[in-house]
Amino acid sequence: MRKRVTYRPSRGQSAFGAAVGVVFILIGIFSVIPTFGAFGILWTLIAVGITGMNAYQAFGKGYAGPEIHIEEEETPPAGGQPSASGSAEERLRELRSLYDQRLITQEEYEAKRQEILREL
């Protein structure tokens, strides 16, 4: 099962980023360009790009955000057949591993073990 999720930064977040970007543009124009020349121009152009993107995210109506794909496993219905994750033997080995790692109690181990054996 594939689930499609779209993420968009909040308007406040993007507006703050745009405001900080303006500060970096001003620093570039009045300090970095006169001091470092070509590097200052590069600095200012990058600041303009970042500021523009943040402003578009904050105030642009057409911006939808990047698309993120989330993979989800389908779960079998409760009380149904065992999952396709493996045979009873594999499930018992995995259960024992969980118990050996102290991730489940002895009571949980015994209850689940009995459940797996009843399914045989």
C-alpha positions as CSV (number, residue, x, y, z in Angstrom):
1,M,0.0,0.0,0.0
2,R,1.4,3.4,-1.0
3,K,0.3,6.5,0.7
4,R,0.9,10.0,-0.8
5,V,1.6,12.8,1.6
6,T,2.3,16.4,0.6
7,Y,4.4,18.6,3.0
8,R,4.3,22.4,3.0
9,P,6.2,24.5,5.5
10,S,4.0,26.8,7.6
11,R,3.5,30.4,6.4
12,G,5.2,31.7,9.6
13,Q,8.2,29.5,9.1
14,S,8.6,30.6,5.5
15,A,8.0,34.3,6.2
16,F,10.7,34.1,8.9
17,G,13.0,32.5,6.4
18,A,12.3,35.2,3.9
19,A,12.9,38.0,6.6
20,V,16.3,36.4,7.5
21,G,17.1,36.1,3.8
22,V,16.6,39.8,3.4
23,V,19.1,40.4,6.2
24,F,21.6,38.2,4.5
25,I,21.1,40.0,1.2
26,L,21.7,43.3,2.9
27,I,24.9,41.9,4.6
28,G,26.0,40.7,1.1
29,I,25.4,44.0,-0.6
30,F,26.9,46.3,2.1
31,S,29.6,44.1,3.6
32,V,30.5,40.9,1.8
33,I,30.7,42.2,-1.8
34,P,32.9,45.2,-1.0
35,T,35.2,43.0,1.1
36,F,35.4,39.8,-0.9
37,G,34.4,40.7,-4.4
38,A,33.3,37.7,-6.5
39,F,32.6,35.6,-3.4
40,G,30.4,38.4,-2.1
41,I,28.4,38.4,-5.4
42,L,27.9,34.6,-5.1
43,W,26.9,35.0,-1.4
44,T,24.3,37.6,-2.3
45,L,22.9,35.6,-5.2
46,I,22.5,32.5,-3.0
47,A,20.8,34.7,-0.4
48,V,18.4,36.1,-3.1
49,G,17.5,32.5,-4.2
50,I,16.8,31.3,-0.6
51,T,14.8,34.5,0.1
52,G,12.8,34.1,-3.1
53,M,12.0,30.4,-2.3
54,N,10.9,31.2,1.2
55,A,8.8,34.1,0.1
56,Y,7.1,31.9,-2.6
57,Q,6.4,29.2,0.1
58,A,5.0,31.8,2.4
59,F,2.9,33.9,0.0
60,G,2.6,32.0,-3.3
61,K,-0.7,30.4,-4.0
62,G,0.6,27.8,-6.4
63,Y,3.1,26.3,-4.1
64,A,2.1,22.8,-3.0
65,G,5.3,21.5,-1.4
66,P,7.5,18.5,-2.1
67,E,5.8,15.1,-2.4
68,I,6.8,12.4,0.1
69,H,6.0,8.7,-0.4
70,I,5.5,6.6,2.7
71,E,5.4,2.9,2.4
72,E,3.0,1.1,4.7
73,E,2.6,-2.6,5.2
74,E,-0.9,-4.0,5.0
75,T,-1.8,-5.7,8.3
76,P,-3.9,-8.9,8.2
77,P,-7.3,-8.8,9.7
78,A,-7.5,-9.7,13.4
79,G,-7.9,-13.4,14.0
80,G,-7.1,-14.1,10.4
81,Q,-4.5,-16.3,8.9
82,P,-0.8,-15.7,9.9
83,S,0.9,-13.1,7.9
84,A,3.1,-13.9,4.9
85,S,6.1,-13.2,7.0
86,G,6.9,-16.8,7.4
87,S,6.1,-20.3,8.6
88,A,5.3,-21.2,12.2
89,E,8.9,-22.3,12.7
90,E,10.2,-18.9,11.6
91,R,7.6,-17.1,13.8
92,L,8.6,-19.2,16.8
93,R,12.3,-18.5,16.2
94,E,11.5,-14.7,15.9
95,L,9.4,-14.9,19.1
96,R,12.3,-16.7,20.9
97,S,14.7,-14.1,19.7
98,L,12.4,-11.3,21.2
99,Y,12.3,-13.2,24.5
100,D,16.1,-13.8,24.6
101,Q,16.6,-10.0,24.0
102,R,14.2,-9.3,26.9
103,L,11.9,-7.4,24.7
104,I,8.9,-9.4,25.9
105,T,8.1,-11.1,29.2
106,Q,7.9,-14.8,29.7
107,E,4.1,-14.6,30.0
108,E,3.9,-12.8,26.7
109,Y,6.3,-15.3,25.1
110,E,4.2,-18.3,26.4
111,A,0.9,-16.8,25.3
112,K,2.1,-16.0,21.8
113,R,3.9,-19.4,21.5
114,Q,0.6,-21.2,22.4
115,E,-1.2,-19.0,19.8
116,I,1.2,-19.9,17.1
117,L,1.0,-23.6,18.0
118,R,-2.8,-23.6,17.9
119,E,-2.7,-22.2,14.3
120,L,-0.9,-25.4,13.2
